[in-house]
Amino acid sequence: MIPTTYILLLSAIIFTIGAVGVLARRNALIIFMSIEMMLNSVNLTLVALANQWGNLTGQVFVFIVIAVAAVEVAVGLAIIMAIVRHKDTTNIDEVHLLKG
């Protein structure tokens, strides 16, 4: 069995990669994928800690988070598609929807 410390370290690395992707990239799709990476690293942490403590609550919560993430993907991609149709770009620096 893999020690929980290694799993938590992997989760922290994945979260850091996602955070760097959100902060460093300007493409809306890359930012969206980075947010999903961060969400999945939190799921990995919840499962690892729930397994360590022998509690199923964390694992059940992960199923709820996955369901919410599926809805987030559908809505987020719909918003990105609408922005691409309206502005013809996925670069968030060029999209100013609040300006007339």
PyMOL commands that set and color helices and strands:
alter all, ss='L'
color gray80, all
select helices_A, chain A and resi 4-24+28-53+57-87
alter helices_A, ss='H'
color red, helices_A
deselect
rebuild
show_as cartoon
